[in-house]
Amino acid sequence: MKKIIFEASNVMKEINGHVVLQNVSFNLHENESVAIRGQNGSGKSTLLKLLAGIYEPSSGKILRNGNRIGYVPEHFPENLRFKLKEYLLLTASFHGISSTQAEKELLEYIHLFEIESFMDVPLKRCSKGTKQKVGILQAILTKPDILLLDEPLTGLDATSQQSLIAILEKLKKQMTIIFTTHEDLLVDTLANQVLYVKDGSILVQKETTSIQRKVKVKFPNKAIFNELDMIEIYFEEDTALITVELEKSDLLLLDLLNKNCSVLEVKERK
């Protein structure tokens, strides 16, 4: 039986008087790759920070059973004066890792991450893709049991996304990876479980083996989606991208047409 690494029980998190997460309960096990999904503002990043121990619950409990957690935020710090290698050695020293040991570890990863030519380049001159790799590398230098990533593909071009996914695929064999994302590509490639934050921030836990449909529609107003049965939805102006379980998709499509939506695309995915 797999070891439970995170156990959340009736967790509520309030920030500046606003309840971001409530009634959240779940278990996550070691050696899994877990995606956290939901609408913008649903509390995905807050949940990740709770798992990392950056936040503590306002009420309820989160038990963390991992020996070492590596956390990578969505946005890498801007305008750092350090060069890439200098920064990595410095952050490693914060965790009690000597420069000799860190340099040895770097030899293992610089080729995998394709950053050989950037080691002496100031971070403020590096691309977002390179900074994303540095963010992950500074986390894995500490040999974490658990790697937490907040929207790791945000702002990357297609080539950089594929490169980063290839890295994460190799890392998932060594550690548990939990990440927030709105990208189907990362979920389809990496995740074997998905946590959906929806309906007032109540968590829905699903295996990725279930077949789903992605439905893209043009809609007259957002209010029509309030009572529809779906997993998640993302908005871009007057267009919505909806994820729905396959067996519920026909009924959803009928509801959308009856509500004067124009169906632009329907595709099936696991």
N, C-alpha and C positions, 0 to 999 in steps of 0.2 A: 504494500500500500504506500502511495506517495506521501511524502511529508508535507504538511500544510505549512506554507511560508507566510501567508497573510490570512488572518481571520477577523473580519469586520462584523460587529454585532450592534445593530440599531444605531449606527453612526449618524450624527447630525453635525454639520459645520455651519457656523454663522460668521459672516465677515461684515463688519461695519453695519450691524443691525439687519443684514439681509441673510436669510437662510439659503445657502447655496446647495447643500446636500441634506437629505433627511431620510430616516428609516432605511439606511443602507446596510445590508447584511450580505456577506458572501464569504466563501473560502477560495483561496488560490493555492495551487500545489507547485512543488519544485519541478524543474525541467519542463515547464510549459511556456508557450509563447502566447501572450494574452493581449488583445487589442481592447482599448477603451474607446467607445464611440458614442456620439450623441450630437445634438444640435450645438451651434455656437452659444456659449454662455450656459450650457447645461451643467457645468461643474466638472468636466473631464480633468482639467489641469489641477483643480483643487483636490480631486480624488488622488491624483498621482502624488501631489505634495503630502497628502495624508499618509500614503504608503511609504514615502521616503522619510517621514518623520520631520519634514520641514514645518508642517502644520500638525497640531493635535486636535482631536475631535472636541467640539463644544459639549457634546454628550455622546454616550455610547463608548465603545472600545474598539481599538485596532491592535491586535497582537501581531508582532513582527518576529518571525522565527529564523530569518536569514542572518548569517554571521556578518556579512558585509554588503551594503547596498551602494550601487553607483547610480547617480542621478544626473541626467542631462536635460537642462531647460530648453525651451523652444528657441529662445533668443540668446545667442552667444554675446558676451559683453563687448561693447563697442569701444574703439579707440584705445585698446590696451597697448602700452608702449613696448611690451615684450616681443621678442622673436619667438617663432613657433616652438622650437626645441627648448628654448629658455623657459617658456611658459609651462611646458609639460614637466620639465624637471622641477620647477618650483612647486607646482601643484602636487607632484608626487611627494615632495619633501614634507608637505603639510600632513601627509598620512604616515610619516615616519619611514618613508622609503628613501634609501640613500641614492645619491646621483649615480653611483656605480651600478646599483641594482636597476634603477630606472632606465639607464642607458642600455643595459642588457635586454630589458623588456622591449624597449623601443625598436631594437634590431629585428624583433619578431614581427612588429606591426607596421613599420614604415613602408615596407613593400606591399603588404596587404592593403594598406590605406592609400597607396600611391601618392605619398607626400615627400618622397626623397628630395625633390628639387625645392621644397618650401621650408626646409628645416631652419634656415637662417633668414627667412623673410619675416618682417614685422607682421604681426597678426592683423593690424588695421589695414594692411595692404592685401590680405588674403581674401579670396572669394567666399561667399556664403557656404558653398559646398565644402570648401577646405575647412572652414571654421566648424561646420557640423561634424566633420571627421575628428577634428581636434577635441571638440566637446565630448565625443564618445570615447576617444582615446584617453583623455584625462580621467575618465570614469573607469575604464577597464584596466588601466595601469595598476589599480589597487586590488585587482583580482576579485571582483565582487561575485557573490553568489547570485545576485539579482541586479539586473540593469533596467533602470526606469528611464524612458525616453518620452519627451513631450513634443509631439508633432515633428518627428525627425526629418520628414520630407518637405516641409514647408519652404517655399521659395527656391527649391532646387530645380534645375532643368532636367530633362528626361535622362540624359547621360549620367548626371550626378546621382539621380534617384536610383538608377540601376546599379551603380557602383556601390552606393550605400546599402542597398538591399542585399547585394552579394556579401558584403561584410557582415551584416546582421545574420544572414543565413548560416555563416560559419560560426558566429558567436553563440547562436542558439544551441549549438551542440555542447557548449561549455557552461552555460548559465541560463537562468530563467530571465526572459525578457518580457517586460510589460510596457506598452506604449499607447499613447493617445494618437489618434489619426482620423482624418476625414478622407484618406486616400484608399480606394478599393485595392489598388495595386499592392500596398504593403500588407493589408489584411489577407488577401488571396495568397500571397507568397509566404508570409511568415506566421500568421496566427493559427493556432488550433483551438482557440476559445475567444469569444467576444463578450465583453461586458457593455451593455447598452444603458446609458444614462438617459432616462426619458420620463415623461409623465410626472412632473414635479420632482425630478431627480431621484426617483425610485429605480433601483438597479435591476436590470433584467439580464440574466446570465444564459448564454447560448453556446452550443458547440458549433464550429464552423462547417460541420458536415451537412447541416441542413441546407436545402436548396432555396435560394431567394431570387426575387426579381427586382431589378432597378427600373424604376419608371420615371421618365422625365416629362414634365407637363408644364404648360403655360396656364396660369390661373388668374381669375378676376380679383380675388382678395384672399388674404391669409386665413380669414375666419372659417373658410370651408374645410380646413384641415383639422379643426379642433376635435372632432369626434370620429375621425377615421382610424381604423385599426392598421397600424404600420409599425415598423421597427424604428426607423429614424427618417428625418427629412432635413434637407439643406436648401436654403433659399439663395437665389441670385436674381435680384430685381423682381420681375414678374414670372420667373421660372423656378420650379421646385424639382429636386431630385429625391425620390422616395425609395426607401428599401422596404420590401414587404415579403413575408413568407409566401412561397410558391402557391400553397393551397388557398391563400387568402387573396391572391393577386387579381383574380378575375372579378371578384366582388368589389375590390378597391377600384379597378378600372371602370366598372359600371357606375360606381358612386361618383368618380371624378367626371365622367362624361355627363352625368345628370346634373352636376354642379357647374356645367359650362366650362370645363377645362379642356384644353387641346392637348392630346397625348402626342408628344414629340418623339419618344423613343421608349422601347421596352426591351430589356435584355436579361438573360438568366445568368446567375452566378452561384457558386458555392460559397 
